[in-house]
């Protein structure tokens, strides 16, 4: 095989890879909404916490899980990122609805 054919094949392979990565990335969505959370919305699997919102199982980092006080408050502002192709995502911000930035 000639050197120019190998170069063309390599170039096509790189372009397809860049296109696929871009397509996957452009299917990410950022959602911010107010959600009423109760015990049924929080699931623990294998030591990780998940928040169920809009039929999505979102990864809930421990630092946000610790902020949830269901006995006092049930409305929270939640911001999450998910991918529309495989419908998975992660909570990136969670705060009590009405909470001011300068304190409780």
C-alpha positions in Angstrom: 0.0 0.0 0.0 1.4 3.4 -0.9 2.2 6.0 1.6 -0.5 8.4 0.3 -3.2 5.8 0.7 -2.2 5.2 4.3 -2.3 8.9 4.9 -5.8 9.2 3.4 -7.0 6.3 5.5 -5.5 7.8 8.6 -7.0 11.2 7.8 -10.5 9.7 7.3 -10.2 7.8 10.6 -9.3 10.9 12.5 -12.1 12.9 10.9 -14.7 10.2 11.7 -13.4 10.1 15.3 -13.6 13.9 15.7 -17.1 13.9 14.2 -18.3 11.2 16.5 -16.9 12.9 19.6 -18.4 16.2 18.6 -21.8 14.6 18.0 -21.8 12.9 21.4 -20.7 16.1 23.1 -23.4 18.3 21.4 -26.0 16.0 22.8 -25.3 17.1 26.4 -28.0 19.2 28.0 -27.9 21.4 31.0 -31.2 21.7 33.0 -31.9 23.9 36.0 -35.2 23.5 37.7 -37.0 23.5 41.1 -37.8 20.0 42.3 -39.8 18.6 45.2 -37.6 15.9 46.6 -38.8 13.1 48.9 -37.3 9.8 50.0 -38.5 8.0 46.9 -36.4 10.3 44.7 -33.1 9.2 46.3 -31.7 5.8 45.5 -28.5 4.2 46.8 -26.7 1.6 44.7 -23.3 0.2 45.5 -22.4 3.1 47.8 -23.4 5.8 45.3 -26.4 8.0 45.5 -28.8 8.7 42.6 -31.5 11.3 42.3 -34.5 10.4 40.2 -35.8 13.4 38.2 -37.8 13.3 35.0 -37.4 9.5 34.6 -33.6 10.0 34.7 -31.2 8.4 37.2 -28.7 11.2 37.9 -25.6 10.6 39.9 -25.8 12.6 43.2 -22.4 13.4 44.6 -22.0 13.0 48.4 -21.5 16.7 49.0 -25.0 17.4 47.5 -26.6 14.4 49.2 -25.4 15.8 52.6 -27.2 19.1 51.8 -30.6 17.5 51.5 -32.7 17.9 54.7 -36.0 16.2 53.9 -37.3 16.6 57.4 -37.1 20.4 57.1 -37.3 21.2 53.4 -38.5 19.4 50.3 -38.1 22.0 47.5 -34.6 22.4 46.0 -33.1 24.1 43.0 -31.3 21.5 41.0 -28.9 21.9 38.1 -27.9 18.8 36.2 -26.2 17.7 33.0 -27.3 14.7 31.0 -26.6 13.2 27.6 -29.6 12.7 25.4 -28.1 9.7 23.7 -27.7 7.4 26.7 -29.9 9.4 29.1 -27.4 9.4 32.0 -26.3 12.4 33.9 -25.0 14.0 37.1 -26.2 16.7 39.5 -23.9 19.7 39.3 -25.6 22.1 41.7 -28.2 21.6 44.5 -29.4 24.2 47.0 -32.5 24.7 49.0 -35.2 26.7 47.2 -35.1 30.2 48.5 -31.7 29.9 50.1 -29.7 33.1 49.9 -26.0 33.1 48.9 -25.0 34.8 52.2 -26.4 32.1 54.5 -29.4 30.2 55.6 
